[in-house]
Amino acid sequence: MALTTEQFTLGTAGTQICAPDNESVSVIVHNDDKRSNYHVYIGNSSVGTATGLELHEGQYVQLTVPAGVALWACGDPAGATASVLRIAND
């Protein structure tokens, strides 16, 4: 079982925060920003403020990313930060 962590400073365009894997992986995404109105949005490669799952400051979500699928994120405004904990069954 492999465990990895990364932190991302996000722009308003999508950034890949979890690369595709041969197996499904468990992922926790946390909006690290303590500033109000700095939000993180997660979704597919076309993620945006209108299409992504919104995480407010300090909020996190745990999800399973299917095999072969990447997870993307963007920030609003640019400069929002997110941490990612990835648990793979490698």
C-alpha positions, 0 to 999 in steps of 0.5 A: 500500500503506497501513501503519498501527500502533496500540496498544490497552489491552484490557479483558476484553470484546472491542475491535475492533483491525482494522476490516473492509476491502474487500480482505484485509489482513495484520496482526501482533498483538503482546502488548506486556505484559512482566508475566507472566500478562497475556495477549491473546486475538484472534478475532471479536466474541465473543472471550474467554479460552475462545474466542480465540487466546492470545498470552502476554507478548511473543508475536506472530502474523501473519495475513491478515484476509479482506475484510469481516472485523474482528479483535477482542481482549481481555485477561486481566486487563484492562489488557493491551496489544497493538500492531497493524501493519496492511498494506493493499493499498489 
